[in-house]
Amino acid sequence: MMEDEILRVRLEVLRREHRDLDESVAALQARGTADMLTLQRLKRRKLVLKDKIAALEDRLLPDIIA
């Protein structure tokens, strides 16, 4: 596999994990059974994933200033 293909696969894995965490947070909040520490950890993990996703997207589609 070429580097771009590997990055695209990694990007999709991170996006899927971010989506799963988002659904988990929403479900826990809807049920009202989650403690705040658990929600904070999940949300922090989502932010880390979001940063990694943005970094990979920048590597795949760099900004071109014309």
N, C-alpha and C positions, 0 to 999 in steps of 0.2 A: 504494500500500500504506500501511496505517496504521502508526504507530510500533511498536505491539505486534507486528504481523506481521513487521516487519523484525527486531525483537529476537528473535522466535522462530526465524526463519530463521538468523540469526547464531548463536544458541544451538545449533541443530542442527549447524551447520558446525563449531563449536568442539568439540562433543561427539564428532563423527565424527573430527576430527583427534586428539583425546585418545585415543580408542579405537585409532586407527591407530598412534599412538606407543606405546601400551601393548603392542600386538601386536608391534611392532618390537623393543621392549626385551625382551620375553619370547623372541622368536625368537633374538635375538643372545645372550642368556644361555644358552639351551638349546644352541646350537651351540658356545658357548664361544670364539667367534672375535672377539668385540668387545673393544676395548681400554677401559680404565676411563674415559678421557676422553670417548669417544663415548657411553658409557652415562650418564655424569654430565650431558652436554649434553642428551641425550634426556629424562632424568628431570627436569632443570631446566625444560625446555620444557613437559613435562607439568604441572608445578606452576604455571607461569605460566598455562597454559590452564585449569587447575582454578580458579584465582583469578578469571579472566575469566568462566568459566561461573557461578561463585557470584555474582558481581556482576550478571550479566544476570538470573539467577534472582531475585535480590533486587529488581531493578527491575520484573520481571514479576509477582512475587508478594510484595509487601512484608509484613513481619510486622505483624500488627494486635494491639496489646495491648488486651485488653478489661478 
